[in-house]
Amino acid sequence: MLPRSGDVLHVTRAASVQFLRPIMFRVIRVLDWPTYDGWLWLDGYELNAAGDAVNRRSIFVLQEGLRQLQAAPAPRQHTVRTPRRPVVRTPVRVG
């Protein structure tokens, strides 16, 4: 399954040899760039231990080497607004 926007991943050497030091990574999007089978370009933020974004980056990783730490929140239901009826005010007579 492809990562989704908002997923927090643990990216280790299993995903790419460039990650000798594992990172936490919050996905912004999966980039639509040409790759080899099973490999992905991800755009997102490297996170520190507190979960704060510290560096925006694009990474090239093996999909099966990624470990999901936190799934993106479920999308909210789309609400349909109904038009409001205008308020009719009657004039007040003085006198």
PyMOL Python script that loads the backbone (N, CA, C, O; Angstrom):
from pymol import cmd

cmd.read_pdbstr("""\
ATOM      1  N   MET A   1       0.849  -1.183   0.000  1.00  0.00           N
ATOM      2  CA  MET A   1       0.000   0.000   0.000  1.00  0.00           C
ATOM      3  C   MET A   1       0.895   1.248   0.000  1.00  0.00           C
ATOM      4  O   MET A   1       1.871   1.317   0.747  1.00  0.00           O
ATOM      5  N   LEU A   2       0.564   2.202  -0.819  1.00  0.00           N
ATOM      6  CA  LEU A   2       1.344   3.438  -0.901  1.00  0.00           C
ATOM      7  C   LEU A   2       1.142   4.295   0.338  1.00  0.00           C
ATOM      8  O   LEU A   2       0.046   4.329   0.898  1.00  0.00           O
ATOM      9  N   PRO A   3       2.190   4.989   0.769  1.00  0.00           N
ATOM     10  CA  PRO A   3       2.008   5.945   1.859  1.00  0.00           C
ATOM     11  C   PRO A   3       1.040   7.045   1.425  1.00  0.00           C
ATOM     12  O   PRO A   3       0.932   7.359   0.239  1.00  0.00           O
ATOM     13  N   ARG A   4       0.345   7.620   2.393  1.00  0.00           N
ATOM     14  CA  ARG A   4      -0.592   8.713   2.123  1.00  0.00           C
ATOM     15  C   ARG A   4      -0.099   9.984   2.784  1.00  0.00           C
ATOM     16  O   ARG A   4       0.716   9.947   3.706  1.00  0.00           O
ATOM     17  N   SER A   5      -0.592  11.086   2.310  1.00  0.00           N
ATOM     18  CA  SER A   5      -0.290  12.369   2.911  1.00  0.00           C
ATOM     19  C   SER A   5      -0.655  12.341   4.396  1.00  0.00           C
ATOM     20  O   SER A   5      -1.780  11.992   4.754  1.00  0.00           O
ATOM     21  N   GLY A   6       0.287  12.704   5.250  1.00  0.00           N
ATOM     22  CA  GLY A   6       0.052  12.701   6.696  1.00  0.00           C
ATOM     23  C   GLY A   6       0.610  11.491   7.415  1.00  0.00           C
ATOM     24  O   GLY A   6       0.753  11.522   8.637  1.00  0.00           O
ATOM     25  N   ASP A   7       0.933  10.418   6.692  1.00  0.00           N
ATOM     26  CA  ASP A   7       1.534   9.239   7.329  1.00  0.00           C
ATOM     27  C   ASP A   7       2.898   9.603   7.906  1.00  0.00           C
ATOM     28  O   ASP A   7       3.647  10.376   7.309  1.00  0.00           O
ATOM     29  N   VAL A   8       3.214   9.042   9.069  1.00  0.00           N
ATOM     30  CA  VAL A   8       4.547   9.195   9.649  1.00  0.00           C
ATOM     31  C   VAL A   8       5.244   7.842   9.508  1.00  0.00           C
ATOM     32  O   VAL A   8       4.746   6.816   9.971  1.00  0.00           O
ATOM     33  N   LEU A   9       6.413   7.868   8.854  1.00  0.00           N
ATOM     34  CA  LEU A   9       7.152   6.654   8.549  1.00  0.00           C
ATOM     35  C   LEU A   9       8.472   6.615   9.303  1.00  0.00           C
ATOM     36  O   LEU A   9       9.070   7.650   9.595  1.00  0.00           O
ATOM     37  N   HIS A  10       8.913   5.402   9.612  1.00  0.00           N
ATOM     38  CA  HIS A  10      10.251   5.197  10.144  1.00  0.00           C
ATOM     39  C   HIS A  10      11.077   4.727   8.953  1.00  0.00           C
ATOM     40  O   HIS A  10      10.834   3.651   8.407  1.00  0.00           O
ATOM     41  N   VAL A  11      12.050   5.532   8.556  1.00  0.00           N
ATOM     42  CA  VAL A  11      12.853   5.239   7.370  1.00  0.00           C
ATOM     43  C   VAL A  11      14.236   4.801   7.839  1.00  0.00           C
ATOM     44  O   VAL A  11      14.966   5.564   8.471  1.00  0.00           O
ATOM     45  N   THR A  12      14.578   3.565   7.519  1.00  0.00           N
ATOM     46  CA  THR A  12      15.844   2.983   7.957  1.00  0.00           C
ATOM     47  C   THR A  12      16.644   2.504   6.750  1.00  0.00           C
ATOM     48  O   THR A  12      16.263   2.727   5.601  1.00  0.00           O
ATOM     49  N   ARG A  13      17.736   1.857   7.031  1.00  0.00           N
ATOM     50  CA  ARG A  13      18.581   1.312   5.977  1.00  0.00           C
ATOM     51  C   ARG A  13      17.831   0.279   5.130  1.00  0.00           C
ATOM     52  O   ARG A  13      18.208   0.032   3.984  1.00  0.00           O
ATOM     53  N   ALA A  14      16.781  -0.321   5.679  1.00  0.00           N
ATOM     54  CA  ALA A  14      15.968  -1.273   4.909  1.00  0.00           C
ATOM     55  C   ALA A  14      15.285  -0.580   3.728  1.00  0.00           C
ATOM     56  O   ALA A  14      14.973  -1.221   2.724  1.00  0.00           O
ATOM     57  N   ALA A  15      15.055   0.733   3.853  1.00  0.00           N
ATOM     58  CA  ALA A  15      14.422   1.494   2.775  1.00  0.00           C
ATOM     59  C   ALA A  15      15.440   2.030   1.787  1.00  0.00           C
ATOM     60  O   ALA A  15      15.128   2.192   0.607  1.00  0.00           O
ATOM     61  N   SER A  16      16.672   2.311   2.255  1.00  0.00           N
ATOM     62  CA  SER A  16      17.742   2.804   1.383  1.00  0.00           C
ATOM     63  C   SER A  16      19.041   2.863   2.181  1.00  0.00           C
ATOM     64  O   SER A  16      19.037   3.167   3.374  1.00  0.00           O
ATOM     65  N   VAL A  17      20.142   2.571   1.512  1.00  0.00           N
ATOM     66  CA  VAL A  17      21.429   2.581   2.202  1.00  0.00           C
ATOM     67  C   VAL A  17      21.813   3.966   2.701  1.00  0.00           C
ATOM     68  O   VAL A  17      22.685   4.088   3.562  1.00  0.00           O
ATOM     69  N   GLN A  18      21.174   5.021   2.172  1.00  0.00           N
ATOM     70  CA  GLN A  18      21.499   6.376   2.629  1.00  0.00           C
ATOM     71  C   GLN A  18      21.055   6.634   4.065  1.00  0.00           C
ATOM     72  O   GLN A  18      21.488   7.611   4.676  1.00  0.00           O
ATOM     73  N   PHE A  19      20.190   5.763   4.617  1.00  0.00           N
ATOM     74  CA  PHE A  19      19.654   5.996   5.959  1.00  0.00           C
ATOM     75  C   PHE A  19      20.354   5.119   6.991  1.00  0.00           C
ATOM     76  O   PHE A  19      19.714   4.312   7.664  1.00  0.00           O
ATOM     77  N   LEU A  20      21.681   5.281   7.113  1.00  0.00           N
ATOM     78  CA  LEU A  20      22.418   4.599   8.179  1.00  0.00           C
ATOM     79  C   LEU A  20      21.875   5.028   9.532  1.00  0.00           C
ATOM     80  O   LEU A  20      21.761   4.231  10.464  1.00  0.00           O
ATOM     81  N   ARG A  21      21.542   6.322   9.612  1.00  0.00           N
ATOM     82  CA  ARG A  21      20.891   6.879  10.799  1.00  0.00           C
ATOM     83  C   ARG A  21      19.404   6.992  10.464  1.00  0.00           C
ATOM     84  O   ARG A  21      19.024   7.828   9.644  1.00  0.00           O
ATOM     85  N   PRO A  22      18.552   6.164  11.084  1.00  0.00           N
ATOM     86  CA  PRO A  22      17.116   6.185  10.772  1.00  0.00           C
ATOM     87  C   PRO A  22      16.499   7.560  11.048  1.00  0.00           C
ATOM     88  O   PRO A  22      16.961   8.304  11.912  1.00  0.00           O
ATOM     89  N   ILE A  23      15.449   7.873  10.296  1.00  0.00           N
ATOM     90  CA  ILE A  23      14.714   9.121  10.500  1.00  0.00           C
ATOM     91  C   ILE A  23      13.227   8.822  10.580  1.00  0.00           C
ATOM     92  O   ILE A  23      12.753   7.789  10.106  1.00  0.00           O
ATOM     93  N   MET A  24      12.497   9.759  11.197  1.00  0.00           N
ATOM     94  CA  MET A  24      11.036   9.763  11.117  1.00  0.00           C
ATOM     95  C   MET A  24      10.697  10.757  10.018  1.00  0.00           C
ATOM     96  O   MET A  24      11.335  11.803   9.895  1.00  0.00           O
ATOM     97  N   PHE A  25       9.690  10.425   9.221  1.00  0.00           N
ATOM     98  CA  PHE A  25       9.382  11.209   8.038  1.00  0.00           C
ATOM     99  C   PHE A  25       7.876  11.324   7.881  1.00  0.00           C
ATOM    100  O   PHE A  25       7.178  10.311   7.836  1.00  0.00           O
ATOM    101  N   ARG A  26       7.356  12.576   7.795  1.00  0.00           N
ATOM    102  CA  ARG A  26       5.920  12.803   7.565  1.00  0.00           C
ATOM    103  C   ARG A  26       5.714  13.063   6.084  1.00  0.00           C
ATOM    104  O   ARG A  26       6.292  13.995   5.525  1.00  0.00           O
ATOM    105  N   VAL A  27       4.901  12.251   5.458  1.00  0.00           N
ATOM    106  CA  VAL A  27       4.671  12.324   4.018  1.00  0.00           C
ATOM    107  C   VAL A  27       3.774  13.504   3.668  1.00  0.00           C
ATOM    108  O   VAL A  27       2.723  13.712   4.274  1.00  0.00           O
ATOM    109  N   ILE A  28       4.215  14.269   2.675  1.00  0.00           N
ATOM    110  CA  ILE A  28       3.345  15.278   2.069  1.00  0.00           C
ATOM    111  C   ILE A  28       2.638  14.643   0.878  1.00  0.00           C
ATOM    112  O   ILE A  28       1.422  14.756   0.723  1.00  0.00           O
ATOM    113  N   ARG A  29       3.439  13.964   0.028  1.00  0.00           N
ATOM    114  CA  ARG A  29       2.868  13.296  -1.150  1.00  0.00           C
ATOM    115  C   ARG A  29       3.870  12.291  -1.710  1.00  0.00           C
ATOM    116  O   ARG A  29       5.072  12.357  -1.449  1.00  0.00           O
ATOM    117  N   VAL A  30       3.335  11.376  -2.478  1.00  0.00           N
ATOM    118  CA  VAL A  30       4.161  10.460  -3.254  1.00  0.00           C
ATOM    119  C   VAL A  30       4.355  11.132  -4.608  1.00  0.00           C
ATOM    120  O   VAL A  30       3.388  11.427  -5.310  1.00  0.00           O
ATOM    121  N   LEU A  31       5.614  11.370  -4.967  1.00  0.00           N
ATOM    122  CA  LEU A  31       5.903  12.069  -6.213  1.00  0.00           C
ATOM    123  C   LEU A  31       5.718  11.129  -7.407  1.00  0.00           C
ATOM    124  O   LEU A  31       5.999   9.934  -7.322  1.00  0.00           O
ATOM    125  N   ASP A  32       5.252  11.677  -8.487  1.00  0.00           N
ATOM    126  CA  ASP A  32       4.980  10.899  -9.698  1.00  0.00           C
ATOM    127  C   ASP A  32       6.186  10.953 -10.630  1.00  0.00           C
ATOM    128  O   ASP A  32       6.063  11.329 -11.796  1.00  0.00           O
ATOM    129  N   TRP A  33       7.347  10.574 -10.109  1.00  0.00           N
ATOM    130  CA  TRP A  33       8.582  10.580 -10.887  1.00  0.00           C
ATOM    131  C   TRP A  33       8.908   9.150 -11.291  1.00  0.00           C
ATOM    132  O   TRP A  33       8.603   8.215 -10.550  1.00  0.00           O
ATOM    133  N   PRO A  34       9.527   8.964 -12.462  1.00  0.00           N
ATOM    134  CA  PRO A  34       9.869   7.605 -12.888  1.00  0.00           C
ATOM    135  C   PRO A  34      10.862   6.956 -11.925  1.00  0.00           C
ATOM    136  O   PRO A  34      11.821   7.592 -11.486  1.00  0.00           O
ATOM    137  N   THR A  35      10.623   5.693 -11.606  1.00  0.00           N
ATOM    138  CA  THR A  35      11.495   4.952 -10.688  1.00  0.00           C
ATOM    139  C   THR A  35      11.570   3.500 -11.123  1.00  0.00           C
ATOM    140  O   THR A  35      10.937   3.097 -12.099  1.00  0.00           O
ATOM    141  N   TYR A  36      12.345   2.726 -10.395  1.00  0.00           N
ATOM    142  CA  TYR A  36      12.391   1.282 -10.581  1.00  0.00           C
ATOM    143  C   TYR A  36      11.217   0.656  -9.852  1.00  0.00           C
ATOM    144  O   TYR A  36      10.631   1.273  -8.962  1.00  0.00           O
ATOM    145  N   ASP A  37      10.870  -0.576 -10.229  1.00  0.00           N
ATOM    146  CA  ASP A  37       9.772  -1.280  -9.553  1.00  0.00           C
ATOM    147  C   ASP A  37      10.026  -1.366  -8.054  1.00  0.00           C
ATOM    148  O   ASP A  37      11.109  -1.758  -7.621  1.00  0.00           O
ATOM    149  N   GLY A  38       9.016  -0.996  -7.265  1.00  0.00           N
ATOM    150  CA  GLY A  38       9.106  -1.099  -5.812  1.00  0.00           C
ATOM    151  C   GLY A  38       9.746   0.095  -5.136  1.00  0.00           C
ATOM    152  O   GLY A  38       9.797   0.145  -3.907  1.00  0.00           O
ATOM    153  N   TRP A  39      10.238   1.064  -5.905  1.00  0.00           N
ATOM    154  CA  TRP A  39      10.883   2.254  -5.351  1.00  0.00           C
ATOM    155  C   TRP A  39       9.963   3.453  -5.503  1.00  0.00           C
ATOM    156  O   TRP A  39       9.173   3.521  -6.445  1.00  0.00           O
ATOM    157  N   LEU A  40      10.064   4.400  -4.576  1.00  0.00           N
ATOM    158  CA  LEU A  40       9.205   5.587  -4.557  1.00  0.00           C
ATOM    159  C   LEU A  40      10.020   6.842  -4.285  1.00  0.00           C
ATOM    160  O   LEU A  40      11.038   6.801  -3.594  1.00  0.00           O
ATOM    161  N   TRP A  41       9.566   7.936  -4.830  1.00  0.00           N
ATOM    162  CA  TRP A  41      10.031   9.254  -4.410  1.00  0.00           C
ATOM    163  C   TRP A  41       8.961   9.814  -3.490  1.00  0.00           C
ATOM    164  O   TRP A  41       7.794   9.905  -3.872  1.00  0.00           O
ATOM    165  N   LEU A  42       9.351  10.192  -2.278  1.00  0.00           N
ATOM    166  CA  LEU A  42       8.427  10.784  -1.313  1.00  0.00           C
ATOM    167  C   LEU A  42       8.849  12.212  -1.016  1.00  0.00           C
ATOM    168  O   LEU A  42      10.037  12.501  -0.867  1.00  0.00           O
ATOM    169  N   ASP A  43       7.886  13.087  -0.932  1.00  0.00           N
ATOM    170  CA  ASP A  43       8.115  14.474  -0.542  1.00  0.00           C
ATOM    171  C   ASP A  43       7.530  14.634   0.850  1.00  0.00           C
ATOM    172  O   ASP A  43       6.402  14.211   1.101  1.00  0.00           O
ATOM    173  N   GLY A  44       8.288  15.242   1.760  1.00  0.00           N
ATOM    174  CA  GLY A  44       7.770  15.387   3.116  1.00  0.00           C
ATOM    175  C   GLY A  44       8.746  16.067   4.046  1.00  0.00           C
ATOM    176  O   GLY A  44       9.654  16.774   3.611  1.00  0.00           O
ATOM    177  N   TYR A  45       8.548  15.846   5.335  1.00  0.00           N
ATOM    178  CA  TYR A  45       9.348  16.489   6.371  1.00  0.00           C
ATOM    179  C   TYR A  45      10.041  15.456   7.238  1.00  0.00           C
ATOM    180  O   TYR A  45       9.431  14.484   7.684  1.00  0.00           O
ATOM    181  N   GLU A  46      11.316  15.679   7.467  1.00  0.00           N
ATOM    182  CA  GLU A  46      12.042  14.906   8.468  1.00  0.00           C
ATOM    183  C   GLU A  46      11.608  15.449   9.828  1.00  0.00           C
ATOM    184  O   GLU A  46      11.514  16.662  10.015  1.00  0.00           O
ATOM    185  N   LEU A  47      11.345  14.557  10.766  1.00  0.00           N
ATOM    186  CA  LEU A  47      10.853  14.960  12.086  1.00  0.00           C
ATOM    187  C   LEU A  47      11.913  14.718  13.149  1.00  0.00           C
ATOM    188  O   LEU A  47      12.711  13.786  13.044  1.00  0.00           O
ATOM    189  N   ASN A  48      11.915  15.574  14.185  1.00  0.00           N
ATOM    190  CA  ASN A  48      12.818  15.338  15.315  1.00  0.00           C
ATOM    191  C   ASN A  48      12.133  14.397  16.308  1.00  0.00           C
ATOM    192  O   ASN A  48      11.027  13.921  16.050  1.00  0.00           O
ATOM    193  N   ALA A  49      12.779  14.131  17.428  1.00  0.00           N
ATOM    194  CA  ALA A  49      12.242  13.178  18.419  1.00  0.00           C
ATOM    195  C   ALA A  49      10.902  13.623  18.991  1.00  0.00           C
ATOM    196  O   ALA A  49      10.101  12.788  19.412  1.00  0.00           O
ATOM    197  N   ALA A  50      10.648  14.946  19.012  1.00  0.00           N
ATOM    198  CA  ALA A  50       9.375  15.461  19.520  1.00  0.00           C
ATOM    199  C   ALA A  50       8.277  15.421  18.467  1.00  0.00           C
ATOM    200  O   ALA A  50       7.121  15.710  18.774  1.00  0.00           O
ATOM    201  N   GLY A  51       8.620  15.066  17.225  1.00  0.00           N
ATOM    202  CA  GLY A  51       7.629  15.013  16.156  1.00  0.00           C
ATOM    203  C   GLY A  51       7.475  16.315  15.390  1.00  0.00           C
ATOM    204  O   GLY A  51       6.545  16.471  14.597  1.00  0.00           O
ATOM    205  N   ASP A  52       8.399  17.263  15.630  1.00  0.00           N
ATOM    206  CA  ASP A  52       8.353  18.547  14.919  1.00  0.00           C
ATOM    207  C   ASP A  52       9.120  18.448  13.604  1.00  0.00           C
ATOM    208  O   ASP A  52      10.159  17.792  13.529  1.00  0.00           O
ATOM    209  N   ALA A  53       8.602  19.099  12.578  1.00  0.00           N
ATOM    210  CA  ALA A  53       9.277  19.110  11.277  1.00  0.00           C
ATOM    211  C   ALA A  53      10.545  19.950  11.387  1.00  0.00           C
ATOM    212  O   ALA A  53      10.508  21.089  11.851  1.00  0.00           O
ATOM    213  N   VAL A  54      11.670  19.374  10.956  1.00  0.00           N
ATOM    214  CA  VAL A  54      12.938  20.100  11.033  1.00  0.00           C
ATOM    215  C   VAL A  54      13.579  20.310   9.670  1.00  0.00           C
ATOM    216  O   VAL A  54      14.446  21.171   9.520  1.00  0.00           O
ATOM    217  N   ASN A  55      13.160  19.528   8.666  1.00  0.00           N
ATOM    218  CA  ASN A  55      13.796  19.638   7.360  1.00  0.00           C
ATOM    219  C   ASN A  55      12.848  19.090   6.304  1.00  0.00           C
ATOM    220  O   ASN A  55      12.383  17.955   6.412  1.00  0.00           O
ATOM    221  N   ARG A  56      12.559  19.896   5.276  1.00  0.00           N
ATOM    222  CA  ARG A  56      11.757  19.381   4.163  1.00  0.00           C
ATOM    223  C   ARG A  56      12.697  18.706   3.174  1.00  0.00           C
ATOM    224  O   ARG A  56      13.758  19.236   2.843  1.00  0.00           O
ATOM    225  N   ARG A  57      12.288  17.517   2.704  1.00  0.00           N
ATOM    226  CA  ARG A  57      13.137  16.806   1.761  1.00  0.00           C
ATOM    227  C   ARG A  57      12.337  15.858   0.888  1.00  0.00           C
ATOM    228  O   ARG A  57      11.208  15.486   1.209  1.00  0.00           O
ATOM    229  N   SER A  58      12.943  15.482  -0.211  1.00  0.00           N
ATOM    230  CA  SER A  58      12.413  14.440  -1.081  1.00  0.00           C
ATOM    231  C   SER A  58      13.364  13.259  -0.967  1.00  0.00           C
ATOM    232  O   SER A  58      14.578  13.416  -1.091  1.00  0.00           O
ATOM    233  N   ILE A  59      12.807  12.075  -0.730  1.00  0.00           N
ATOM    234  CA  ILE A  59      13.647  10.898  -0.529  1.00  0.00           C
ATOM    235  C   ILE A  59      13.255   9.796  -1.513  1.00  0.00           C
ATOM    236  O   ILE A  59      12.091   9.668  -1.892  1.00  0.00           O
ATOM    237  N   PHE A  60      14.248   9.003  -1.917  1.00  0.00           N
ATOM    238  CA  PHE A  60      14.073   7.880  -2.831  1.00  0.00           C
ATOM    239  C   PHE A  60      14.238   6.609  -2.013  1.00  0.00           C
ATOM    240  O   PHE A  60      15.326   6.329  -1.511  1.00  0.00           O
ATOM    241  N   VAL A  61      13.152   5.831  -1.876  1.00  0.00           N
ATOM    242  CA  VAL A  61      13.160   4.693  -0.951  1.00  0.00           C
ATOM    243  C   VAL A  61      12.501   3.463  -1.557  1.00  0.00           C
ATOM    244  O   VAL A  61      11.683   3.550  -2.472  1.00  0.00           O
ATOM    245  N   LEU A  62      12.884   2.320  -1.015  1.00  0.00           N
ATOM    246  CA  LEU A  62      12.255   1.051  -1.354  1.00  0.00           C
ATOM    247  C   LEU A  62      10.981   0.937  -0.520  1.00  0.00           C
ATOM    248  O   LEU A  62      11.030   0.976   0.709  1.00  0.00           O
ATOM    249  N   GLN A  63       9.851   0.799  -1.190  1.00  0.00           N
ATOM    250  CA  GLN A  63       8.562   0.816  -0.503  1.00  0.00           C
ATOM    251  C   GLN A  63       8.462  -0.241   0.590  1.00  0.00           C
ATOM    252  O   GLN A  63       7.949   0.046   1.672  1.00  0.00           O
ATOM    253  N   GLU A  64       8.940  -1.456   0.335  1.00  0.00           N
ATOM    254  CA  GLU A  64       8.783  -2.512   1.343  1.00  0.00           C
ATOM    255  C   GLU A  64       9.715  -2.315   2.539  1.00  0.00           C
ATOM    256  O   GLU A  64       9.569  -3.012   3.543  1.00  0.00           O
ATOM    257  N   GLY A  65      10.665  -1.388   2.457  1.00  0.00           N
ATOM    258  CA  GLY A  65      11.550  -1.112   3.586  1.00  0.00           C
ATOM    259  C   GLY A  65      11.014  -0.051   4.532  1.00  0.00           C
ATOM    260  O   GLY A  65      11.637   0.242   5.552  1.00  0.00           O
ATOM    261  N   LEU A  66       9.857   0.531   4.203  1.00  0.00           N
ATOM    262  CA  LEU A  66       9.267   1.572   5.051  1.00  0.00           C
ATOM    263  C   LEU A  66       8.424   0.938   6.151  1.00  0.00           C
ATOM    264  O   LEU A  66       7.771  -0.085   5.943  1.00  0.00           O
ATOM    265  N   ARG A  67       8.450   1.563   7.324  1.00  0.00           N
ATOM    266  CA  ARG A  67       7.616   1.112   8.436  1.00  0.00           C
ATOM    267  C   ARG A  67       6.739   2.266   8.879  1.00  0.00           C
ATOM    268  O   ARG A  67       7.245   3.338   9.212  1.00  0.00           O
ATOM    269  N   GLN A  68       5.437   2.062   8.887  1.00  0.00           N
ATOM    270  CA  GLN A  68       4.513   3.129   9.279  1.00  0.00           C
ATOM    271  C   GLN A  68       4.447   3.224  10.801  1.00  0.00           C
ATOM    272  O   GLN A  68       4.168   2.238  11.484  1.00  0.00           O
ATOM    273  N   LEU A  69       4.709   4.425  11.324  1.00  0.00           N
ATOM    274  CA  LEU A  69       4.605   4.657  12.771  1.00  0.00           C
ATOM    275  C   LEU A  69       3.234   5.185  13.141  1.00  0.00           C
ATOM    276  O   LEU A  69       2.683   4.840  14.186  1.00  0.00           O
ATOM    277  N   GLN A  70       2.688   6.029  12.270  1.00  0.00           N
ATOM    278  CA  GLN A  70       1.395   6.641  12.554  1.00  0.00           C
ATOM    279  C   GLN A  70       0.687   6.859  11.225  1.00  0.00           C
ATOM    280  O   GLN A  70       1.243   7.452  10.300  1.00  0.00           O
ATOM    281  N   ALA A  71      -0.540   6.375  11.142  1.00  0.00           N
ATOM    282  CA  ALA A  71      -1.316   6.557   9.914  1.00  0.00           C
ATOM    283  C   ALA A  71      -1.903   7.960   9.882  1.00  0.00           C
ATOM    284  O   ALA A  71      -2.163   8.573  10.918  1.00  0.00           O
ATOM    285  N   ALA A  72      -2.100   8.441   8.687  1.00  0.00           N
ATOM    286  CA  ALA A  72      -2.754   9.736   8.515  1.00  0.00           C
ATOM    287  C   ALA A  72      -4.161   9.643   9.088  1.00  0.00           C
ATOM    288  O   ALA A  72      -4.778   8.579   9.050  1.00  0.00           O
ATOM    289  N   PRO A  73      -4.673  10.753   9.620  1.00  0.00           N
ATOM    290  CA  PRO A  73      -6.057  10.720  10.108  1.00  0.00           C
ATOM    291  C   PRO A  73      -7.012  10.397   8.965  1.00  0.00           C
ATOM    292  O   PRO A  73      -6.744  10.729   7.810  1.00  0.00           O
ATOM    293  N   ALA A  74      -8.110   9.759   9.286  1.00  0.00           N
ATOM    294  CA  ALA A  74      -9.110   9.440   8.261  1.00  0.00           C
ATOM    295  C   ALA A  74      -9.657  10.733   7.672  1.00  0.00           C
ATOM    296  O   ALA A  74      -9.866  11.708   8.393  1.00  0.00           O
ATOM    297  N   PRO A  75      -9.885  10.741   6.375  1.00  0.00           N
ATOM    298  CA  PRO A  75     -10.430  11.959   5.765  1.00  0.00           C
ATOM    299  C   PRO A  75     -11.786  12.290   6.364  1.00  0.00           C
ATOM    300  O   PRO A  75     -12.582  11.405   6.679  1.00  0.00           O
ATOM    301  N   ARG A  76     -12.028  13.573   6.514  1.00  0.00           N
ATOM    302  CA  ARG A  76     -13.312  13.999   7.066  1.00  0.00           C
ATOM    303  C   ARG A  76     -14.403  13.816   6.025  1.00  0.00           C
ATOM    304  O   ARG A  76     -14.158  13.903   4.821  1.00  0.00           O
ATOM    305  N   GLN A  77     -15.601  13.563   6.507  1.00  0.00           N
ATOM    306  CA  GLN A  77     -16.746  13.467   5.616  1.00  0.00           C
ATOM    307  C   GLN A  77     -17.018  14.839   5.024  1.00  0.00           C
ATOM    308  O   GLN A  77     -16.943  15.858   5.711  1.00  0.00           O
ATOM    309  N   HIS A  78     -17.331  14.846   3.745  1.00  0.00           N
ATOM    310  CA  HIS A  78     -17.666  16.110   3.095  1.00  0.00           C
ATOM    311  C   HIS A  78     -19.062  16.514   3.533  1.00  0.00           C
ATOM    312  O   HIS A  78     -20.005  15.732   3.415  1.00  0.00           O
ATOM    313  N   THR A  79     -19.194  17.713   4.031  1.00  0.00           N
ATOM    314  CA  THR A  79     -20.509  18.184   4.450  1.00  0.00           C
ATOM    315  C   THR A  79     -21.091  19.062   3.356  1.00  0.00           C
ATOM    316  O   THR A  79     -20.399  19.882   2.752  1.00  0.00           O
ATOM    317  N   VAL A  80     -22.350  18.871   3.123  1.00  0.00           N
ATOM    318  CA  VAL A  80     -23.040  19.670   2.115  1.00  0.00           C
ATOM    319  C   VAL A  80     -23.808  20.745   2.848  1.00  0.00           C
ATOM    320  O   VAL A  80     -24.628  20.471   3.725  1.00  0.00           O
ATOM    321  N   ARG A  81     -23.525  21.952   2.471  1.00  0.00           N
ATOM    322  CA  ARG A  81     -24.230  23.058   3.116  1.00  0.00           C
ATOM    323  C   ARG A  81     -25.539  23.330   2.397  1.00  0.00           C
ATOM    324  O   ARG A  81     -25.619  23.290   1.170  1.00  0.00           O
ATOM    325  N   THR A  82     -26.546  23.603   3.183  1.00  0.00           N
ATOM    326  CA  THR A  82     -27.820  23.990   2.583  1.00  0.00           C
ATOM    327  C   THR A  82     -27.915  25.502   2.649  1.00  0.00           C
ATOM    328  O   THR A  82     -27.498  26.119   3.629  1.00  0.00           O
ATOM    329  N   PRO A  83     -28.464  26.091   1.603  1.00  0.00           N
ATOM    330  CA  PRO A  83     -28.555  27.552   1.623  1.00  0.00           C
ATOM    331  C   PRO A  83     -29.442  28.016   2.768  1.00  0.00           C
ATOM    332  O   PRO A  83     -30.459  27.393   3.076  1.00  0.00           O
ATOM    333  N   ARG A  84     -29.051  29.093   3.381  1.00  0.00           N
ATOM    334  CA  ARG A  84     -29.856  29.659   4.472  1.00  0.00           C
ATOM    335  C   ARG A  84     -30.984  30.472   3.885  1.00  0.00           C
ATOM    336  O   ARG A  84     -30.829  31.164   2.879  1.00  0.00           O
ATOM    337  N   ARG A  85     -32.105  30.371   4.531  1.00  0.00           N
ATOM    338  CA  ARG A  85     -33.243  31.176   4.084  1.00  0.00           C
ATOM    339  C   ARG A  85     -33.053  32.586   4.591  1.00  0.00           C
ATOM    340  O   ARG A  85     -32.642  32.790   5.733  1.00  0.00           O
ATOM    341  N   PRO A  86     -33.353  33.569   3.744  1.00  0.00           N
ATOM    342  CA  PRO A  86     -33.178  34.960   4.195  1.00  0.00           C
ATOM    343  C   PRO A  86     -34.146  35.285   5.330  1.00  0.00           C
ATOM    344  O   PRO A  86     -35.273  34.791   5.369  1.00  0.00           O
ATOM    345  N   VAL A  87     -33.690  36.109   6.231  1.00  0.00           N
ATOM    346  CA  VAL A  87     -34.516  36.552   7.351  1.00  0.00           C
ATOM    347  C   VAL A  87     -35.346  37.732   6.854  1.00  0.00           C
ATOM    348  O   VAL A  87     -34.811  38.729   6.368  1.00  0.00           O
ATOM    349  N   VAL A  88     -36.660  37.596   6.987  1.00  0.00           N
ATOM    350  CA  VAL A  88     -37.555  38.680   6.548  1.00  0.00           C
ATOM    351  C   VAL A  88     -37.936  39.460   7.780  1.00  0.00           C
ATOM    352  O   VAL A  88     -38.480  38.913   8.739  1.00  0.00           O
ATOM    353  N   ARG A  89     -37.643  40.751   7.742  1.00  0.00           N
ATOM    354  CA  ARG A  89     -37.978  41.597   8.890  1.00  0.00           C
ATOM    355  C   ARG A  89     -39.115  42.538   8.479  1.00  0.00           C
ATOM    356  O   ARG A  89     -39.124  43.118   7.394  1.00  0.00           O
ATOM    357  N   THR A  90     -40.054  42.654   9.389  1.00  0.00           N
ATOM    358  CA  THR A  90     -41.152  43.579   9.100  1.00  0.00           C
ATOM    359  C   THR A  90     -40.807  44.931   9.694  1.00  0.00           C
ATOM    360  O   THR A  90     -40.271  45.016  10.799  1.00  0.00           O
ATOM    361  N   PRO A  91     -41.118  45.996   8.950  1.00  0.00           N
ATOM    362  CA  PRO A  91     -40.803  47.329   9.468  1.00  0.00           C
ATOM    363  C   PRO A  91     -41.638  47.644  10.724  1.00  0.00           C
ATOM    364  O   PRO A  91     -42.793  47.234  10.840  1.00  0.00           O
ATOM    365  N   VAL A  92     -41.045  48.352  11.620  1.00  0.00           N
ATOM    366  CA  VAL A  92     -41.707  48.739  12.855  1.00  0.00           C
ATOM    367  C   VAL A  92     -42.189  50.175  12.680  1.00  0.00           C
ATOM    368  O   VAL A  92     -41.417  51.061  12.311  1.00  0.00           O
ATOM    369  N   ARG A  93     -43.489  50.397  12.954  1.00  0.00           N
ATOM    370  CA  ARG A  93     -44.044  51.762  12.843  1.00  0.00           C
ATOM    371  C   ARG A  93     -43.921  52.479  14.183  1.00  0.00           C
ATOM    372  O   ARG A  93     -44.244  51.934  15.239  1.00  0.00           O
ATOM    373  N   VAL A  94     -43.465  53.662  14.108  1.00  0.00           N
ATOM    374  CA  VAL A  94     -43.345  54.460  15.318  1.00  0.00           C
ATOM    375  C   VAL A  94     -44.392  55.574  15.241  1.00  0.00           C
ATOM    376  O   VAL A  94     -44.511  56.254  14.221  1.00  0.00           O
ATOM    377  N   GLY A  95     -45.130  55.750  16.301  1.00  0.00           N
ATOM    378  CA  GLY A  95     -46.017  56.897  16.370  1.00  0.00           C
ATOM    379  C   GLY A  95     -47.414  56.696  16.320  1.00  0.00           C
ATOM    380  O   GLY A  95     -48.179  57.659  16.377  1.00  0.00           O
TER     381      GLY A  95
END
""", "prot")
cmd.dss("prot")
cmd.show_as("cartoon", "prot")
cmd.util.cbc("prot")
cmd.orient("prot")
